[in-house]
Amino acid sequence: MSVKVRFYSYDIKFEFLNSIEFPVAPQVGDEVNLISFFKHESPQRIEYYENMEDLGLYNNALVGERTWCNDFEKNEIYLLVQLKYKRK
């Protein structure tokens, strides 16, 4: 059973309107690379990559905190995950 996940970070602003499905819930300390969730050479992937370069951040991030949330408008339970990025 997959888990719906949404992300936030104090290093970068995410504009995800929907959850991303993971096969297993990421645990605190796990490494996550969101670029793999964008289609190859899509405008979103290119924009994400360019934003990370402009901010001087690596694409990989560590899961810092996580909490279960309920989106009543979408009738969806999801895992809210904080990502901590390393600076180049």
C-alpha positions as CSV (number, residue, x, y, z in Angstrom):
1,M,0.0,0.0,0.0
2,S,1.5,3.4,-1.0
3,V,1.6,6.4,1.2
4,K,0.7,10.0,0.1
5,V,3.4,12.4,1.0
6,R,3.7,16.2,0.9
7,F,6.9,18.1,1.6
8,Y,8.0,21.4,3.2
9,S,11.4,22.8,3.8
10,Y,12.9,26.0,5.3
11,D,15.5,26.0,2.5
12,I,13.1,26.1,-0.6
13,K,9.4,26.8,-1.2
14,F,7.4,24.0,-2.7
15,E,4.3,24.7,-4.8
16,F,3.0,21.1,-4.9
17,L,-0.8,21.1,-5.0
18,N,-1.0,17.4,-4.7
19,S,0.6,14.6,-2.8
20,I,3.3,12.4,-4.2
21,E,2.8,8.7,-3.7
22,F,5.7,6.7,-2.1
23,P,5.7,2.9,-1.9
24,V,6.9,3.2,1.7
25,A,6.7,6.2,4.1
26,P,10.1,8.0,4.3
27,Q,11.6,7.7,7.8
28,V,13.5,10.4,9.7
29,G,17.1,10.3,8.4
30,D,16.2,8.9,5.0
31,E,17.6,10.6,1.9
32,V,15.0,11.8,-0.6
33,N,15.6,13.2,-4.2
34,L,12.5,14.9,-5.5
35,I,13.8,15.4,-9.0
36,S,13.0,11.8,-9.8
37,F,9.3,12.5,-9.5
38,F,9.4,14.9,-12.4
39,K,9.2,13.6,-16.0
40,H,12.5,13.8,-17.9
41,E,13.1,17.2,-19.5
42,S,9.7,18.5,-18.3
43,P,9.4,22.2,-17.6
44,Q,8.8,21.4,-13.9
45,R,11.9,19.3,-13.7
46,I,14.0,21.9,-15.4
47,E,12.6,24.7,-13.1
48,Y,13.2,22.6,-10.0
49,Y,16.8,21.9,-11.0
50,E,17.5,25.5,-11.9
51,N,16.0,26.7,-8.6
52,M,18.2,24.3,-6.7
53,E,21.3,25.6,-8.6
54,D,20.3,29.2,-7.9
55,L,20.0,28.5,-4.2
56,G,23.2,26.5,-4.1
57,L,21.5,23.4,-2.8
58,Y,22.1,19.7,-3.5
59,N,19.1,17.8,-5.0
60,N,19.2,15.2,-2.2
61,A,17.6,16.1,1.2
62,L,17.3,14.4,4.5
63,V,13.9,13.8,6.1
64,G,13.9,15.9,9.3
65,E,10.4,15.6,10.8
66,R,7.2,14.0,9.8
67,T,3.6,14.2,10.9
68,W,0.3,12.8,9.7
69,C,-2.2,15.3,8.4
70,N,-5.8,15.3,7.1
71,D,-6.8,17.5,4.1
72,F,-10.5,17.8,4.6
73,E,-11.1,19.5,1.3
74,K,-9.6,16.6,-0.7
75,N,-10.7,14.0,1.9
76,E,-7.1,12.8,2.0
77,I,-4.8,11.7,4.8
78,Y,-1.1,12.3,4.0
79,L,2.3,12.4,5.6
80,L,3.8,15.9,5.9
81,V,7.6,15.6,5.7
82,Q,10.2,18.2,6.4
83,L,13.2,18.1,4.1
84,K,16.7,19.5,5.1
85,Y,18.9,20.3,2.1
86,K,22.7,20.6,2.2
87,R,24.3,23.7,0.7
88,K,27.0,23.3,-1.9
